[in-house]
């Protein structure tokens, strides 16, 4: 059942370019991690990794969650699909 839901959401996302944000966000976090400049650190890759993960988790992940949920809601509200979904789920 979970994979059916994932497939239906993928049908919505593949018609738009919004799914490209999944690749842009980690790339921006990586770029910001490199720009921090920790050359004097003895373990540079751990510092880069920690910086990249924290920037992505604190900044980009909440933004992506909001953008994707707004996109799904907008898609469902077009054409009255939300009312149909509501009628199907109510007992």
Helices and strands as residue ranges (DSSP letters): H 2-14, G 18-20, H 21-35, H 44-55, I 56-60, H 61-77, G 78-80, H 81-89
